[in-house]
Amino acid sequence: MRTGKMKRKLNDDATMDGIMRETPAAIRVVLNHGMLCVGCPIASFHTVSDAAREHELDEDQLRRDLESVIESNAN
């Protein structure tokens, strides 16, 4: 039997808009990565992969940062 909390992972289909709406603290992560997804009409269509590719960011790092803030706000 495993103990402890299970870390939440981002669903591959999650949109940037959905992530920011569900976890408003994720907005700071988005801005810290130099992305202007807040209020962007494309954010409701772009996944994390799409956004990382469009902004030429390291997708793994962006995911780690988003997952970290999501996890810390779930507690």
All heavy atoms as a GROMACS GRO file, in nm:
protein
  580
    1MET      N    1   0.084  -0.118   0.000
    1MET     CA    2   0.000   0.000   0.000
    1MET      C    3   0.089   0.125   0.000
    1MET      O    4   0.183   0.135   0.076
    1MET     CB    5  -0.089  -0.002   0.123
    1MET     CG    6  -0.178   0.119   0.122
    1MET     SD    7  -0.250   0.168   0.273
    1MET     CE    8  -0.384   0.084   0.314
    2ARG      N    9   0.056   0.217  -0.085
    2ARG     CA   10   0.132   0.341  -0.092
    2ARG      C   11   0.072   0.444   0.001
    2ARG      O   12  -0.049   0.454   0.014
    2ARG     CB   13   0.133   0.396  -0.234
    2ARG     CG   14   0.219   0.316  -0.326
    2ARG     CD   15   0.249   0.390  -0.451
    2ARG     NE   16   0.134   0.382  -0.541
    2ARG     CZ   17   0.126   0.448  -0.654
    2ARG    NH1   18   0.223   0.524  -0.693
    2ARG    NH2   19   0.021   0.437  -0.731
    3THR      N   20   0.157   0.520   0.061
    3THR     CA   21   0.110   0.629   0.145
    3THR      C   22   0.156   0.760   0.086
    3THR      O   23   0.240   0.764  -0.004
    3THR     CB   24   0.166   0.617   0.289
    3THR    OG1   25   0.308   0.618   0.282
    3THR    CG2   26   0.117   0.489   0.355
    4GLY      N   27   0.102   0.868   0.136
    4GLY     CA   28   0.139   0.998   0.084
    4GLY      C   29   0.043   1.042  -0.024
    4GLY      O   30  -0.046   0.969  -0.065
    5LYS      N   31   0.064   1.163  -0.070
    5LYS     CA   32  -0.024   1.219  -0.172
    5LYS      C   33   0.028   1.189  -0.310
    5LYS      O   34   0.148   1.189  -0.334
    5LYS     CB   35  -0.036   1.370  -0.153
    5LYS     CG   36  -0.104   1.404  -0.024
    5LYS     CD   37  -0.128   1.551  -0.014
    5LYS     CE   38  -0.198   1.577   0.118
    5LYS     NZ   39  -0.239   1.711   0.133
    6MET      N   40  -0.064   1.166  -0.400
    6MET     CA   41  -0.028   1.142  -0.539
    6MET      C   42  -0.015   1.278  -0.609
    6MET      O   43  -0.103   1.364  -0.597
    6MET     CB   44  -0.139   1.059  -0.604
    6MET     CG   45  -0.110   1.014  -0.741
    6MET     SD   46  -0.250   0.914  -0.794
    6MET     CE   47  -0.168   0.810  -0.908
    7LYS      N   48   0.094   1.298  -0.677
    7LYS     CA   49   0.116   1.424  -0.747
    7LYS      C   50   0.025   1.434  -0.869
    7LYS      O   51   0.016   1.341  -0.948
    7LYS     CB   52   0.262   1.435  -0.790
    7LYS     CG   53   0.294   1.570  -0.849
    7LYS     CD   54   0.440   1.586  -0.872
    7LYS     CE   55   0.465   1.723  -0.931
    7LYS     NZ   56   0.602   1.755  -0.947
    8ARG      N   57  -0.044   1.546  -0.881
    8ARG     CA   58  -0.130   1.568  -0.997
    8ARG      C   59  -0.044   1.599  -1.118
    8ARG      O   60   0.053   1.672  -1.109
    8ARG     CB   61  -0.224   1.687  -0.972
    8ARG     CG   62  -0.339   1.652  -0.883
    8ARG     CD   63  -0.425   1.771  -0.855
    8ARG     NE   64  -0.475   1.833  -0.977
    8ARG     CZ   65  -0.535   1.950  -0.981
    8ARG    NH1   66  -0.554   2.018  -0.871
    8ARG    NH2   67  -0.578   2.000  -1.094
    9LYS      N   68  -0.083   1.546  -1.230
    9LYS     CA   69  -0.013   1.573  -1.356
    9LYS      C   70  -0.107   1.648  -1.449
    9LYS      O   71  -0.228   1.631  -1.442
    9LYS     CB   72   0.030   1.443  -1.424
    9LYS     CG   73   0.134   1.365  -1.348
    9LYS     CD   74   0.267   1.432  -1.361
    9LYS     CE   75   0.373   1.349  -1.293
    9LYS     NZ   76   0.501   1.412  -1.296
   10LEU      N   77  -0.049   1.728  -1.534
   10LEU     CA   78  -0.129   1.799  -1.633
   10LEU      C   79  -0.178   1.701  -1.739
   10LEU      O   80  -0.100   1.622  -1.791
   10LEU     CB   81  -0.046   1.907  -1.702
   10LEU     CG   82  -0.018   2.032  -1.621
   10LEU    CD1   83   0.081   2.119  -1.695
   10LEU    CD2   84  -0.145   2.108  -1.593
   11ASN      N   85  -0.302   1.709  -1.769
   11ASN     CA   86  -0.359   1.631  -1.878
   11ASN      C   87  -0.305   1.688  -2.009
   11ASN      O   88  -0.296   1.809  -2.025
   11ASN     CB   89  -0.512   1.644  -1.871
   11ASN     CG   90  -0.583   1.567  -1.977
   11ASN    OD1   91  -0.542   1.566  -2.093
   11ASN    ND2   92  -0.692   1.505  -1.939
   12ASP      N   93  -0.269   1.602  -2.102
   12ASP     CA   94  -0.215   1.649  -2.231
   12ASP      C   95  -0.313   1.736  -2.309
   12ASP      O   96  -0.272   1.813  -2.395
   12ASP     CB   97  -0.170   1.531  -2.317
   12ASP     CG   98  -0.044   1.467  -2.266
   12ASP    OD1   99   0.031   1.532  -2.189
   12ASP    OD2  100  -0.019   1.350  -2.301
   13ASP      N  101  -0.442   1.722  -2.280
   13ASP     CA  102  -0.544   1.800  -2.350
   13ASP      C  103  -0.579   1.930  -2.278
   13ASP      O  104  -0.658   2.010  -2.329
   13ASP     CB  105  -0.672   1.718  -2.366
   13ASP     CG  106  -0.653   1.598  -2.457
   13ASP    OD1  107  -0.566   1.605  -2.546
   13ASP    OD2  108  -0.722   1.497  -2.438
   14ALA      N  109  -0.522   1.952  -2.160
   14ALA     CA  110  -0.553   2.074  -2.084
   14ALA      C  111  -0.507   2.197  -2.163
   14ALA      O  112  -0.396   2.200  -2.217
   14ALA     CB  113  -0.484   2.070  -1.948
   15THR      N  114  -0.592   2.296  -2.168
   15THR     CA  115  -0.556   2.420  -2.238
   15THR      C  116  -0.493   2.518  -2.141
   15THR      O  117  -0.514   2.511  -2.019
   15THR     CB  118  -0.678   2.486  -2.302
   15THR    OG1  119  -0.769   2.526  -2.199
   15THR    CG2  120  -0.747   2.393  -2.402
   16MET      N  121  -0.417   2.610  -2.194
   16MET     CA  122  -0.355   2.712  -2.111
   16MET      C  123  -0.462   2.792  -2.038
   16MET      O  124  -0.449   2.822  -1.919
   16MET     CB  125  -0.266   2.804  -2.195
   16MET     CG  126  -0.144   2.735  -2.254
   16MET     SD  127  -0.037   2.656  -2.132
   16MET     CE  128   0.027   2.801  -2.046
   17ASP      N  129  -0.570   2.825  -2.106
   17ASP     CA  130  -0.679   2.899  -2.044
   17ASP      C  131  -0.740   2.819  -1.929
   17ASP      O  132  -0.761   2.872  -1.820
   17ASP     CB  133  -0.786   2.933  -2.147
   17ASP     CG  134  -0.899   3.016  -2.089
   17ASP    OD1  135  -0.873   3.130  -2.048
   17ASP    OD2  136  -1.013   2.964  -2.083
   18GLY      N  137  -0.765   2.691  -1.952
   18GLY     CA  138  -0.822   2.606  -1.849
   18GLY      C  139  -0.732   2.594  -1.728
   18GLY      O  140  -0.779   2.597  -1.613
   19ILE      N  141  -0.604   2.580  -1.751
   19ILE     CA  142  -0.507   2.570  -1.641
   19ILE      C  143  -0.510   2.697  -1.557
   19ILE      O  144  -0.515   2.691  -1.434
   19ILE     CB  145  -0.365   2.544  -1.696
   19ILE    CG1  146  -0.359   2.406  -1.761
   19ILE    CG2  147  -0.260   2.560  -1.586
   19ILE    CD1  148  -0.236   2.383  -1.847
   20MET      N  149  -0.508   2.813  -1.623
   20MET     CA  150  -0.508   2.940  -1.550
   20MET      C  151  -0.639   2.964  -1.477
   20MET      O  152  -0.640   3.024  -1.369
   20MET     CB  153  -0.475   3.056  -1.645
   20MET     CG  154  -0.333   3.050  -1.698
   20MET     SD  155  -0.290   3.191  -1.802
   20MET     CE  156  -0.391   3.160  -1.948
   21ARG      N  157  -0.750   2.920  -1.534
   21ARG     CA  158  -0.880   2.936  -1.468
   21ARG      C  159  -0.891   2.844  -1.346
   21ARG      O  160  -0.941   2.883  -1.242
   21ARG     CB  161  -0.994   2.907  -1.564
   21ARG     CG  162  -1.017   3.016  -1.664
   21ARG     CD  163  -1.134   2.983  -1.756
   21ARG     NE  164  -1.143   3.077  -1.864
   21ARG     CZ  165  -1.207   3.195  -1.856
   21ARG    NH1  166  -1.265   3.229  -1.744
   21ARG    NH2  167  -1.210   3.275  -1.959
   22GLU      N  168  -0.843   2.721  -1.360
   22GLU     CA  169  -0.852   2.624  -1.250
   22GLU      C  170  -0.754   2.656  -1.138
   22GLU      O  171  -0.783   2.634  -1.021
   22GLU     CB  172  -0.825   2.483  -1.303
   22GLU     CG  173  -0.849   2.376  -1.199
   22GLU     CD  174  -0.838   2.237  -1.257
   22GLU    OE1  175  -0.897   2.211  -1.364
   22GLU    OE2  176  -0.770   2.154  -1.194
   23THR      N  177  -0.635   2.706  -1.177
   23THR     CA  178  -0.532   2.740  -1.079
   23THR      C  179  -0.478   2.879  -1.112
   23THR      O  180  -0.381   2.893  -1.186
   23THR     CB  181  -0.417   2.636  -1.084
   23THR    OG1  182  -0.471   2.506  -1.072
   23THR    CG2  183  -0.316   2.661  -0.972
   24PRO      N  184  -0.543   2.983  -1.059
   24PRO     CA  185  -0.499   3.120  -1.091
   24PRO      C  186  -0.352   3.148  -1.061
   24PRO      O  187  -0.290   3.230  -1.128
   24PRO     CB  188  -0.591   3.207  -1.005
   24PRO     CG  189  -0.716   3.124  -0.990
   24PRO     CD  190  -0.665   2.982  -0.979
   25ALA      N  191  -0.293   3.076  -0.967
   25ALA     CA  192  -0.151   3.095  -0.938
   25ALA      C  193  -0.064   3.057  -1.058
   25ALA      O  194   0.051   3.100  -1.069
   25ALA     CB  195  -0.111   3.014  -0.815
   26ALA      N  196  -0.117   2.979  -1.150
   26ALA     CA  197  -0.044   2.940  -1.271
   26ALA      C  198  -0.018   3.061  -1.361
   26ALA      O  199   0.074   3.058  -1.444
   26ALA     CB  200  -0.119   2.833  -1.348
   27ILE      N  201  -0.095   3.165  -1.344
   27ILE     CA  202  -0.076   3.287  -1.424
   27ILE      C  203   0.065   3.341  -1.402
   27ILE      O  204   0.132   3.383  -1.497
   27ILE     CB  205  -0.183   3.393  -1.391
   27ILE    CG1  206  -0.320   3.343  -1.438
   27ILE    CG2  207  -0.147   3.528  -1.451
   27ILE    CD1  208  -0.437   3.428  -1.389
   28ARG      N  209   0.112   3.338  -1.278
   28ARG     CA  210   0.247   3.387  -1.248
   28ARG      C  211   0.351   3.303  -1.322
   28ARG      O  212   0.448   3.357  -1.375
   28ARG     CB  213   0.271   3.383  -1.096
   28ARG     CG  214   0.408   3.425  -1.051
   28ARG     CD  215   0.456   3.563  -1.091
   28ARG     NE  216   0.358   3.667  -1.076
   28ARG     CZ  217   0.359   3.781  -1.147
   28ARG    NH1  218   0.454   3.803  -1.236
   28ARG    NH2  219   0.267   3.872  -1.130
   29VAL      N  220   0.332   3.172  -1.328
   29VAL     CA  221   0.425   3.084  -1.401
   29VAL      C  222   0.428   3.122  -1.548
   29VAL      O  223   0.534   3.135  -1.609
   29VAL     CB  224   0.385   2.935  -1.384
   29VAL    CG1  225   0.468   2.846  -1.475
   29VAL    CG2  226   0.397   2.892  -1.239
   30VAL      N  227   0.310   3.142  -1.605
   30VAL     CA  228   0.298   3.179  -1.746
   30VAL      C  229   0.373   3.310  -1.772
   30VAL      O  230   0.453   3.320  -1.866
   30VAL     CB  231   0.149   3.190  -1.786
   30VAL    CG1  232   0.133   3.254  -1.922
   30VAL    CG2  233   0.083   3.053  -1.783
   31LEU      N  234   0.351   3.409  -1.689
   31LEU     CA  235   0.417   3.538  -1.706
   31LEU      C  236   0.568   3.528  -1.684
   31LEU      O  237   0.646   3.590  -1.756
   31LEU     CB  238   0.357   3.642  -1.610
   31LEU     CG  239   0.211   3.678  -1.638
   31LEU    CD1  240   0.158   3.770  -1.529
   31LEU    CD2  241   0.194   3.740  -1.775
   32ASN      N  242   0.610   3.447  -1.586
   32ASN     CA  243   0.753   3.429  -1.561
   32ASN      C  244   0.825   3.364  -1.678
   32ASN      O  245   0.944   3.384  -1.697
   32ASN     CB  246   0.776   3.345  -1.434
   32ASN     CG  247   0.749   3.423  -1.308
   32ASN    OD1  248   0.740   3.545  -1.308
   32ASN    ND2  249   0.733   3.352  -1.198
   33HIS      N  250   0.752   3.288  -1.758
   33HIS     CA  251   0.810   3.226  -1.878
   33HIS      C  252   0.803   3.320  -1.998
   33HIS      O  253   0.838   3.281  -2.110
   33HIS     CB  254   0.740   3.094  -1.909
   33HIS     CG  255   0.790   2.980  -1.826
   33HIS    ND1  256   0.897   2.902  -1.864
   33HIS    CD2  257   0.749   2.931  -1.706
   33HIS    CE1  258   0.920   2.810  -1.773
   33HIS    NE2  259   0.831   2.826  -1.675
   34GLY      N  260   0.756   3.443  -1.977
   34GLY     CA  261   0.752   3.542  -2.085
   34GLY      C  262   0.637   3.523  -2.181
   34GLY      O  263   0.638   3.577  -2.291
   35MET      N  264   0.537   3.446  -2.138
   35MET     CA  265   0.422   3.420  -2.225
   35MET      C  266   0.310   3.519  -2.191
   35MET      O  267   0.296   3.561  -2.077
   35MET     CB  268   0.374   3.276  -2.204
   35MET     CG  269   0.479   3.175  -2.240
   35MET     SD  270   0.451   3.008  -2.178
   35MET     CE  271   0.285   2.976  -2.215
   36LEU      N  272   0.234   3.556  -2.290
   36LEU     CA  273   0.125   3.651  -2.271
   36LEU      C  274  -0.010   3.583  -2.291
   36LEU      O  275  -0.100   3.638  -2.354
   36LEU     CB  276   0.142   3.770  -2.366
   36LEU     CG  277   0.272   3.848  -2.348
   36LEU    CD1  278   0.284   3.955  -2.456
   36LEU    CD2  279   0.280   3.910  -2.210
   37CYS      N  280  -0.023   3.461  -2.237
   37CYS     CA  281  -0.145   3.382  -2.255
   37CYS      C  282  -0.266   3.441  -2.184
   37CYS      O  283  -0.380   3.414  -2.222
   37CYS     CB  284  -0.122   3.240  -2.204
   37CYS     SG  285   0.008   3.151  -2.290
   38VAL      N  286  -0.242   3.520  -2.082
   38VAL     CA  287  -0.352   3.577  -2.004
   38VAL      C  288  -0.434   3.669  -2.095
   38VAL      O  289  -0.383   3.767  -2.148
   38VAL     CB  290  -0.300   3.656  -1.882
   38VAL    CG1  291  -0.415   3.712  -1.802
   38VAL    CG2  292  -0.210   3.568  -1.797
   39GLY      N  293  -0.558   3.633  -2.118
   39GLY     CA  294  -0.646   3.712  -2.202
   39GLY      C  295  -0.631   3.686  -2.352
   39GLY      O  296  -0.704   3.744  -2.432
   40CYS      N  297  -0.540   3.602  -2.390
   40CYS     CA  298  -0.520   3.572  -2.532
   40CYS      C  299  -0.630   3.478  -2.581
   40CYS      O  300  -0.658   3.377  -2.517
   40CYS     CB  301  -0.384   3.506  -2.553
   40CYS     SG  302  -0.354   3.453  -2.724
   41PRO      N  303  -0.694   3.510  -2.693
   41PRO     CA  304  -0.802   3.424  -2.742
   41PRO      C  305  -0.754   3.284  -2.785
   41PRO      O  306  -0.832   3.190  -2.786
   41PRO     CB  307  -0.858   3.501  -2.862
   41PRO     CG  308  -0.755   3.600  -2.899
   41PRO     CD  309  -0.674   3.628  -2.777
   42ILE      N  310  -0.627   3.268  -2.812
   42ILE     CA  311  -0.574   3.138  -2.852
   42ILE      C  312  -0.551   3.047  -2.731
   42ILE      O  313  -0.546   2.926  -2.744
   42ILE     CB  314  -0.442   3.155  -2.931
   42ILE    CG1  315  -0.464   3.243  -3.054
   42ILE    CG2  316  -0.383   3.022  -2.973
   42ILE    CD1  317  -0.566   3.191  -3.152
   43ALA      N  318  -0.540   3.104  -2.611
   43ALA     CA  319  -0.514   3.026  -2.490
   43ALA      C  320  -0.621   2.921  -2.463
   43ALA      O  321  -0.593   2.818  -2.402
   43ALA     CB  322  -0.500   3.118  -2.369
   44SER      N  323  -0.741   2.944  -2.513
   44SER     CA  324  -0.847   2.845  -2.492
   44SER      C  325  -0.833   2.725  -2.587
   44SER      O  326  -0.906   2.627  -2.573
   44SER     CB  327  -0.985   2.910  -2.506
   44SER     OG  328  -1.001   2.964  -2.634
   45PHE      N  329  -0.740   2.733  -2.680
   45PHE     CA  330  -0.715   2.624  -2.775
   45PHE      C  331  -0.578   2.560  -2.756
   45PHE      O  332  -0.559   2.444  -2.788
   45PHE     CB  333  -0.726   2.674  -2.920
   45PHE     CG  334  -0.860   2.732  -2.952
   45PHE    CD1  335  -0.879   2.869  -2.955
   45PHE    CD2  336  -0.969   2.650  -2.976
   45PHE    CE1  337  -1.002   2.923  -2.984
   45PHE    CE2  338  -1.094   2.702  -3.005
   45PHE     CZ  339  -1.110   2.840  -3.009
   46HIS      N  340  -0.480   2.639  -2.708
   46HIS     CA  341  -0.343   2.589  -2.695
   46HIS      C  342  -0.326   2.501  -2.572
   46HIS      O  343  -0.359   2.539  -2.462
   46HIS     CB  344  -0.244   2.705  -2.684
   46HIS     CG  345  -0.193   2.750  -2.816
   46HIS    ND1  346  -0.107   2.856  -2.827
   46HIS    CD2  347  -0.211   2.702  -2.940
   46HIS    CE1  348  -0.076   2.873  -2.955
   46HIS    NE2  349  -0.139   2.781  -3.025
   47THR      N  350  -0.268   2.384  -2.595
   47THR     CA  351  -0.224   2.298  -2.485
   47THR      C  352  -0.088   2.349  -2.437
   47THR      O  353  -0.029   2.439  -2.498
   47THR     CB  354  -0.211   2.153  -2.532
   47THR    OG1  355  -0.108   2.148  -2.632
   47THR    CG2  356  -0.342   2.099  -2.588
   48VAL      N  357  -0.036   2.287  -2.331
   48VAL     CA  358   0.097   2.323  -2.284
   48VAL      C  359   0.200   2.298  -2.395
   48VAL      O  360   0.287   2.382  -2.419
   48VAL     CB  361   0.133   2.244  -2.157
   48VAL    CG1  362   0.276   2.272  -2.114
   48VAL    CG2  363   0.036   2.277  -2.044
   49SER      N  364   0.185   2.187  -2.464
   49SER     CA  365   0.278   2.156  -2.575
   49SER      C  366   0.272   2.262  -2.684
   49SER      O  367   0.376   2.307  -2.733
   49SER     CB  368   0.245   2.019  -2.636
   49SER     OG  369   0.264   1.917  -2.542
   50ASP      N  370   0.150   2.301  -2.721
   50ASP     CA  371   0.133   2.404  -2.824
   50ASP      C  372   0.199   2.535  -2.781
   50ASP      O  373   0.270   2.598  -2.859
   50ASP     CB  374  -0.015   2.432  -2.851
   50ASP     CG  375  -0.090   2.314  -2.910
   50ASP    OD1  376  -0.028   2.230  -2.978
   50ASP    OD2  377  -0.213   2.308  -2.887
   51ALA      N  378   0.170   2.576  -2.658
   51ALA     CA  379   0.222   2.704  -2.608
   51ALA      C  380   0.375   2.701  -2.602
   51ALA      O  381   0.440   2.799  -2.641
   51ALA     CB  382   0.162   2.735  -2.471
   52ALA      N  383   0.431   2.592  -2.552
   52ALA     CA  384   0.578   2.582  -2.544
   52ALA      C  385   0.640   2.590  -2.683
   52ALA      O  386   0.740   2.660  -2.703
   52ALA     CB  387   0.617   2.451  -2.476
   53ARG      N  388   0.580   2.522  -2.778
   53ARG     CA  389   0.632   2.523  -2.916
   53ARG      C  390   0.621   2.664  -2.975
   53ARG      O  391   0.716   2.715  -3.034
   53ARG     CB  392   0.555   2.422  -3.000
   53ARG     CG  393   0.608   2.407  -3.140
   53ARG     CD  394   0.537   2.297  -3.220
   53ARG     NE  395   0.391   2.304  -3.212
   53ARG     CZ  396   0.314   2.221  -3.141
   53ARG    NH1  397   0.367   2.124  -3.069
   53ARG    NH2  398   0.184   2.233  -3.141
   54GLU      N  399   0.507   2.728  -2.960
   54GLU     CA  400   0.486   2.862  -3.017
   54GLU      C  401   0.581   2.966  -2.957
   54GLU      O  402   0.623   3.058  -3.026
   54GLU     CB  403   0.342   2.908  -2.994
   54GLU     CG  404   0.240   2.840  -3.082
   54GLU     CD  405   0.258   2.876  -3.230
   54GLU    OE1  406   0.282   2.994  -3.262
   54GLU    OE2  407   0.247   2.784  -3.312
   55HIS      N  408   0.612   2.950  -2.828
   55HIS     CA  409   0.697   3.048  -2.759
   55HIS      C  410   0.842   3.002  -2.749
   55HIS      O  411   0.922   3.067  -2.682
   55HIS     CB  412   0.640   3.077  -2.620
   55HIS     CG  413   0.509   3.148  -2.625
   55HIS    ND1  414   0.497   3.284  -2.641
   55HIS    CD2  415   0.381   3.100  -2.618
   55HIS    CE1  416   0.369   3.316  -2.643
   55HIS    NE2  417   0.297   3.207  -2.629
   56GLU      N  418   0.873   2.889  -2.817
   56GLU     CA  419   1.009   2.835  -2.819
   56GLU      C  420   1.064   2.816  -2.678
   56GLU      O  421   1.175   2.855  -2.646
   56GLU     CB  422   1.101   2.922  -2.904
   56GLU     CG  423   1.055   2.928  -3.049
   56GLU     CD  424   1.144   3.015  -3.137
   56GLU    OE1  425   1.234   3.084  -3.084
   56GLU    OE2  426   1.122   3.013  -3.259
   57LEU      N  427   0.982   2.751  -2.592
   57LEU     CA  428   1.020   2.724  -2.454
   57LEU      C  429   1.048   2.576  -2.436
   57LEU      O  430   1.002   2.492  -2.513
   57LEU     CB  431   0.906   2.765  -2.360
   57LEU     CG  432   0.867   2.911  -2.360
   57LEU    CD1  433   0.742   2.932  -2.275
   57LEU    CD2  434   0.982   2.997  -2.309
   58ASP      N  435   1.120   2.544  -2.331
   58ASP     CA  436   1.144   2.406  -2.291
   58ASP      C  437   1.014   2.352  -2.231
   58ASP      O  438   0.974   2.393  -2.122
   58ASP     CB  439   1.257   2.402  -2.189
   58ASP     CG  440   1.288   2.263  -2.139
   58ASP    OD1  441   1.203   2.172  -2.151
   58ASP    OD2  442   1.398   2.246  -2.084
   59GLU      N  443   0.947   2.263  -2.304
   59GLU     CA  444   0.817   2.213  -2.260
   59GLU      C  445   0.826   2.140  -2.126
   59GLU      O  446   0.739   2.156  -2.040
   59GLU     CB  447   0.758   2.119  -2.364
   59GLU     CG  448   0.624   2.064  -2.323
   59GLU     CD  449   0.564   1.968  -2.423
   59GLU    OE1  450   0.610   1.960  -2.538
   59GLU    OE2  451   0.467   1.899  -2.384
   60ASP      N  452   0.931   2.062  -2.106
   60ASP     CA  453   0.945   1.989  -1.981
   60ASP      C  454   0.955   2.084  -1.862
   60ASP      O  455   0.893   2.060  -1.757
   60ASP     CB  456   1.066   1.896  -1.985
   60ASP     CG  457   1.048   1.780  -2.082
   60ASP    OD1  458   0.932   1.740  -2.106
   60ASP    OD2  459   1.149   1.732  -2.135
   61GLN      N  460   1.031   2.192  -1.877
   61GLN     CA  461   1.045   2.288  -1.768
   61GLN      C  462   0.913   2.360  -1.742
   61GLN      O  463   0.872   2.379  -1.627
   61GLN     CB  464   1.155   2.391  -1.799
   61GLN     CG  465   1.180   2.487  -1.683
   61GLN     CD  466   1.229   2.416  -1.560
   61GLN    OE1  467   1.328   2.344  -1.566
   61GLN    NE2  468   1.161   2.434  -1.449
   62LEU      N  469   0.843   2.399  -1.848
   62LEU     CA  470   0.714   2.465  -1.833
   62LEU      C  471   0.616   2.372  -1.761
   62LEU      O  472   0.547   2.414  -1.668
   62LEU     CB  473   0.659   2.505  -1.970
   62LEU     CG  474   0.520   2.570  -1.971
   62LEU    CD1  475   0.517   2.697  -1.886
   62LEU    CD2  476   0.478   2.599  -2.115
   63ARG      N  477   0.612   2.246  -1.801
   63ARG     CA  478   0.524   2.149  -1.735
   63ARG      C  479   0.560   2.133  -1.587
   63ARG      O  480   0.472   2.130  -1.501
   63ARG     CB  481   0.534   2.012  -1.802
   63ARG     CG  482   0.452   2.001  -1.926
   63ARG     CD  483   0.454   1.858  -1.981
   63ARG     NE  484   0.375   1.852  -2.101
   63ARG     CZ  485   0.243   1.842  -2.100
   63ARG    NH1  486   0.178   1.833  -1.988
   63ARG    NH2  487   0.176   1.843  -2.213
   64ARG      N  488   0.689   2.121  -1.557
   64ARG     CA  489   0.731   2.107  -1.417
   64ARG      C  490   0.686   2.227  -1.335
   64ARG      O  491   0.636   2.213  -1.223
   64ARG     CB  492   0.882   2.089  -1.406
   64ARG     CG  493   0.930   1.950  -1.439
   64ARG     CD  494   1.075   1.930  -1.399
   64ARG     NE  495   1.167   2.019  -1.469
   64ARG     CZ  496   1.221   1.992  -1.587
   64ARG    NH1  497   1.193   1.881  -1.652
   64ARG    NH2  498   1.305   2.078  -1.642
   65ASP      N  499   0.704   2.346  -1.390
   65ASP     CA  500   0.668   2.468  -1.318
   65ASP      C  501   0.517   2.476  -1.296
   65ASP      O  502   0.471   2.512  -1.188
   65ASP     CB  503   0.718   2.591  -1.391
   65ASP     CG  504   0.871   2.602  -1.390
   65ASP    OD1  505   0.937   2.526  -1.314
   65ASP    OD2  506   0.923   2.682  -1.469
   66LEU      N  507   0.440   2.443  -1.399
   66LEU     CA  508   0.294   2.445  -1.387
   66LEU      C  509   0.246   2.338  -1.289
   66LEU      O  510   0.162   2.364  -1.203
   66LEU     CB  511   0.228   2.425  -1.523
   66LEU     CG  512   0.237   2.544  -1.618
   66LEU    CD1  513   0.192   2.503  -1.759
   66LEU    CD2  514   0.156   2.662  -1.568
   67GLU      N  515   0.302   2.217  -1.300
   67GLU     CA  516   0.262   2.109  -1.210
   67GLU      C  517   0.296   2.142  -1.066
   67GLU      O  518   0.220   2.112  -0.974
   67GLU     CB  519   0.326   1.977  -1.252
   67GLU     CG  520   0.264   1.922  -1.378
   67GLU     CD  521   0.338   1.804  -1.438
   67GLU    OE1  522   0.453   1.775  -1.394
   67GLU    OE2  523   0.282   1.740  -1.529
   68SER      N  524   0.407   2.209  -1.044
   68SER     CA  525   0.448   2.247  -0.910
   68SER      C  526   0.347   2.344  -0.848
   68SER      O  527   0.307   2.327  -0.733
   68SER     CB  528   0.587   2.312  -0.915
   68SER     OG  529   0.624   2.357  -0.788
   69VAL      N  530   0.307   2.444  -0.922
   69VAL     CA  531   0.212   2.542  -0.869
   69VAL      C  532   0.073   2.480  -0.852
   69VAL      O  533   0.000   2.510  -0.757
   69VAL     CB  534   0.209   2.672  -0.953
   69VAL    CG1  535   0.131   2.656  -1.082
   69VAL    CG2  536   0.152   2.787  -0.873
   70ILE      N  537   0.036   2.389  -0.942
   70ILE     CA  538  -0.093   2.320  -0.929
   70ILE      C  539  -0.093   2.235  -0.803
   70ILE      O  540  -0.188   2.237  -0.725
   70ILE     CB  541  -0.122   2.235  -1.055
   70ILE    CG1  542  -0.154   2.325  -1.173
   70ILE    CG2  543  -0.237   2.137  -1.029
   70ILE    CD1  544  -0.155   2.254  -1.308
   71GLU      N  545   0.016   2.162  -0.782
   71GLU     CA  546   0.027   2.075  -0.664
   71GLU      C  547   0.025   2.157  -0.535
   71GLU      O  548  -0.044   2.122  -0.441
   71GLU     CB  549   0.156   1.994  -0.673
   71GLU     CG  550   0.181   1.904  -0.553
   71GLU     CD  551   0.081   1.790  -0.540
   71GLU    OE1  552   0.017   1.754  -0.639
   71GLU    OE2  553   0.070   1.739  -0.427
   72SER      N  554   0.099   2.268  -0.533
   72SER     CA  555   0.104   2.348  -0.410
   72SER      C  556  -0.030   2.414  -0.379
   72SER      O  557  -0.060   2.440  -0.264
   72SER     CB  558   0.216   2.452  -0.418
   72SER     OG  559   0.187   2.550  -0.515
   73ASN      N  560  -0.111   2.438  -0.481
   73ASN     CA  561  -0.242   2.499  -0.459
   73ASN      C  562  -0.350   2.395  -0.431
   73ASN      O  563  -0.461   2.431  -0.394
   73ASN     CB  564  -0.281   2.586  -0.578
   73ASN     CG  565  -0.214   2.720  -0.572
   73ASN    OD1  566  -0.263   2.812  -0.510
   73ASN    ND2  567  -0.096   2.731  -0.631
   74ALA      N  568  -0.320   2.268  -0.452
   74ALA     CA  569  -0.417   2.162  -0.425
   74ALA      C  570  -0.417   2.125  -0.278
   74ALA      O  571  -0.508   2.059  -0.230
   74ALA     CB  572  -0.384   2.039  -0.510
   75ASN      N  573  -0.316   2.166  -0.205
   75ASN     CA  574  -0.306   2.131  -0.062
   75ASN      C  575  -0.379   2.228   0.024
   75ASN      O  576  -0.404   2.336   0.005
   75ASN     CB  577  -0.160   2.123  -0.019
   75ASN     CG  578  -0.087   2.012  -0.092
   75ASN    OD1  579  -0.147   1.911  -0.124
   75ASN    ND2  580   0.040   2.033  -0.118
   0.00000   0.00000   0.00000
